[in-house]
Amino acid sequence: MNREQFEQKRRSGEIKWEHCPENEAVVNPHDIIEDKEWNANDPKFWNHHGRTKEEYMDFVQSGRADEAAPPEVSRCSDQYVLEKDGNHRIAASKELNRPIKVNVTGKYIENKQSQDADNSRANEKPGNEPDESEEIEQEM
């Protein structure tokens, strides 16, 4: 799932966020759904904090990034959603194909109400809609 698909599910109510006990984990950076404004191909991205791409790459490659506060993410199925700072470390980790330490602080779960509504619609048979009198009785 990419960020756009994730945002669509979140806005539609298909998924909802729940806090979970903080848990540090080392994950594949390719499993992280990054910020929608993230674009590592834009040279301005790397210079955003007055550093160069090479400095970020060295920071990650040397292992110093593992000593810094890890980026906060939330679990979403088999992926993670970046919640706070960490775009540059994640981008460098992706490019270096190096695992990254994150702090999992929440999780996105399927919204039961949304799922129940989808299931009830799926169980309806075409052409078996109630007529107006049945609808009025059901409302009363």
Secondary structure, DSSP 4 states (H G I P E B T S, - for coil): --HHHHHHHHHHTSEEEEEEEEEEEEE-GGGEE--TT--TTSHHHHTTTS--HHHHHHHHHTTGGGGSPPPEEEEETTEEEE-SS-HHHHHHHHHHT--EEEEEEEEEEE-HHHHHHHHHHHHSPTT----HHHHHHHH-
